[in-house]
Structure formats: structure tokens, C-alpha cells
Amino acid sequence: LRVTVVGTEAKIRQAIPELPDALRPKLEHTGDYEPENDRLFSVLTDRQQDILQVAVREGYYDVPREATHEDLAQEIGCSKSNVGELMRRIEAQILTEVTPY
């Protein structure tokens, strides 16, 4: 089991004795915490990443929505129905990653 612990050194040292005996922590790295902002993006294929970038850039997720499936279809060179399917797959993949079961 590998975990990332974020906190001050003093708080982490204070927490270690509270761990169950079965867990034996091994320090692998210390330093400033930089969250993995691209983790969700990386679960998508290259094509899905490109399409999602176009959708965001064109305002597909703006409120109110600035781009339609037809707008995205013209931008990425496919049919409107294909865009709908692609967007559903992209959204399903991302939602699967963030939704607890």
C-alpha cells in the first residue's frame, strides 16, 4: 500500500505511532506537495484528450453552453452523432474515476 501524506513534519511524526502494528511506514520522499492535476486527463486516450481540449476551448462546458455537438463536429472533423458518443465516453471515463462506488 502506497499513500501520500500531506502535513507538517511534526504532525506526521505525531501520527506514525498511532498506526496499527501491521503497518510499517517507509519514507520514500519528502518535499513540497504538488497535486497530480493531470491524473484524470491521463486516463483518457490521446484522441479523447484532444477532443476534450477542443470542447473546453470552444465553450461546450460553459454556462450557458457556447458550443454544440455540431460546432465540435466541425472543429474535429466528424459527425454530430459521433461527437455525442465521444463526449459520453469521455465523461463516463472521467466520472468513473471520481465517483465512489
C-alpha positions, 0 to 999 in steps of 0.5 A, a space after each residue: 500500500 502506497 499513500 501520500 501524506 500531506 502535513 507538517 513534519 511534526 504532525 506526521 511524526 505525531 501520527 506514525 505511532 498511532 498506526 496499527 502494528 501491521 503497518 510499517 511506514 517507509 519514507 520514500 520522499 519528502 518535499 513540497 506537495 504538488 497535486 497530480 492535476 493531470 491524473 484524470 486527463 491521463 486516463 483518457 486516450 490521446 484522441 479523447 484528450 484532444 477532443 476534450 481540449 477542443 470542447 473546453 476551448 470552444 465553450 461546450 462546458 460553459 454556462 450557458 453552453 457556447 458550443 454544440 455537438 455540431 460546432 465540435 463536429 466541425 472543429 474535429 472533423 466528424 459527425 454530430 452523432 459521433 461527437 455525442 458518443 465521444 463526449 459520453 465516453 469521455 465523461 463516463 471515463 472521467 466520472 468513473 474515476 471520481 465517483 465512489 462506488 
